[in-house]
Structures are given as C-alpha cells and as structure tokens.
Amino acid sequence: MTGRSTGAAVRPAWDGTTDSGGGTTGGAYTWRLTAHPRDGQGPDLTLSGTMTLG
C-alpha cells in the first residue's frame, strides 16, 4: 500500500499485488495503516481492517 497526505487527509492506494509482487486471488485480506505525526510529537496512529475481493 502506498499513499500520501495533505494536511490531515491520507489517501492510501493498493495496486492489487502482494508483498512479493504477485497478483492476488479472491478472498479476505487484512490491512493496517500506521501514520506517524508529521511534527514528531505524540504517538503513531494505527488503523486496521479487512476487505474481501472477488
């Protein structure tokens, strides 16, 4: 997953490949996004969830 932020908005994107670069098949996938404070103050924010393809 890649993404960028503008202010407080984060817009992640996924190209549908696995960590090893292969294609994915239908099924349930778990994701996790960790955001580090831009100014280095305070804790990281981590969100996670699942999505189903196919």
C-alpha positions in Angstrom: 0.0 0.0 0.0 1.2 3.4 -0.8 -0.2 6.8 -0.1 0.4 10.4 0.7 -1.0 13.0 2.9 -2.1 16.6 2.5 -2.7 18.2 5.9 -4.7 15.7 7.9 -6.1 13.7 4.9 -4.5 10.4 4.0 -5.3 8.7 0.7 -3.9 5.2 0.6 -3.9 3.2 -2.6 -3.2 -0.5 -3.4 -2.2 -1.9 -6.8 -3.7 -5.4 -6.0 -0.3 -7.2 -5.6 1.2 -9.0 -2.7 4.3 -8.0 -0.8 6.3 -10.4 -3.1 4.8 -8.7 -6.2 2.5 -11.4 -7.3 -1.2 -11.0 -8.1 -3.9 -11.6 -5.6 -6.8 -14.0 -5.7 -10.3 -13.6 -4.3 -10.7 -13.8 -0.6 -10.4 -11.9 2.6 -7.4 -9.6 3.2 -6.3 -7.7 6.3 -4.8 -4.2 6.1 -3.0 -2.0 8.5 -2.1 1.7 8.2 0.3 3.4 10.5 0.6 7.2 10.4 3.5 9.0 12.1 2.9 12.5 13.4 4.4 15.0 10.9 5.9 17.1 13.6 7.2 14.1 15.6 5.0 14.9 18.6 2.7 12.3 20.1 2.1 8.6 19.3 1.6 7.0 15.9 -1.9 6.3 14.8 -2.6 2.7 13.6 -5.8 1.6 12.0 -6.6 -1.9 10.6 -9.5 -3.7 8.9 -10.4 -6.4 6.4 -11.7 -6.4 2.9 -12.9 -9.1 0.6 -12.0 -9.4 -3.1 -13.9 -11.4 -5.6 
